[in-house]
Amino acid sequence: MLPRVFAVALALVATSGQLSAQAKRPESPQRFLLSEGSEARYMVTEKLAMNTFDNEVVGKSAAVTGMVVLDASGRVVPADSRIVIDLTTLRTDRARRDSYVQKNTLETARFPKAELRITEIRGLPAQLPATGTASITVLADFALHGVTRPTTWTASVEFTTVGLKGTAKTTVQFADFNITVPRVPVVARVDDPITLELAFAFVRDGGAVVTPENR
């Protein structure tokens, strides 16, 4: 009789431990909203016709919105995880270049937005810590200029008490998205690849706003 009592007690203790562990996991998906101050960038190399050196062009837009949703196991919920960039607000250091890119290269009158549809994040802890850093890989379908292609982004992230922040980057080719390489008299050439960056700050839904560092 006594051994059976011990067996029942051990079973109750084990069950209690399992319930306690389950209670620590989120019961519903976690939503992380992209906060104000996030920024999308592109970098491409051009050579001006009158110069012998290469010039790196940097275009930026702060018109970036979206969110990432993680399930109770820390995995991305693809249907709800996306980032949208308003391409009509992209600016470099030259207004004439911006006008040409808007009208002829990106054709923003027809394709005003780019969309990053996140399908998987590798290297992210199931339970996000309040401090520390990590290197992650983001898999996402990137929709640009009427074409959608899978892309892989690498990112260094810093965890905060309200979410995480960092910078993700990838490279693409003009031809990947049926984009015509710019050809203008003052530019001798524009070279592949195009480097894309997203400086981001995600806050847990309901948390305080934190902006990414200026990079």
RABELLIN-V329329 format. One record per backbone hydrogen bond with DSSP energy under -1.0 kcal/mol. NH is the residue of the N-H (numbers start at 1). CO is the residue of the C=O. If there is no record, write none. Layout:
[[NH	CO] [NH	CO]]
This chain:
[[5	1] [6	2] [7	3] [8	4] [9	5] [10	6] [11	7] [12	8] [13	9] [14	10] [15	11] [16	12] [17	13] [18	14] [19	15] [20	16] [21	17] [22	18] [23	19] [25	22] [30	70] [32	68] [33	203] [34	66] [35	201] [38	35] [39	199] [40	61] [41	197] [42	59] [43	195] [44	57] [46	55] [47	189] [49	186] [51	48] [55	46] [57	44] [59	42] [60	91] [61	40] [64	62] [65	84] [67	82] [68	32] [70	30] [71	75] [74	71] [77	69] [80	77] [82	67] [83	116] [84	65] [85	114] [86	63] [87	85] [87	112] [89	86] [90	87] [91	60] [98	94] [99	95] [100	96] [101	97] [102	98] [103	99] [104	100] [105	100] [106	101] [108	102] [110	107] [111	107] [114	85] [115	143] [116	83] [117	141] [118	81] [119	139] [120	139] [122	137] [134	157] [136	155] [137	122] [138	153] [139	120] [140	151] [141	117] [142	149] [143	115] [144	147] [147	144] [149	142] [151	140] [153	138] [154	169] [155	136] [156	167] [157	134] [158	165] [159	132] [160	163] [164	202] [165	158] [166	200] [167	156] [168	198] [169	154] [170	196] [172	194] [177	174] [178	175] [179	174] [187	184] [188	47] [189	47] [191	45] [194	172] [195	43] [196	170] [197	41] [198	168] [199	39] [200	166] [202	164] [203	33] [204	162] [205	31] [207	204]]
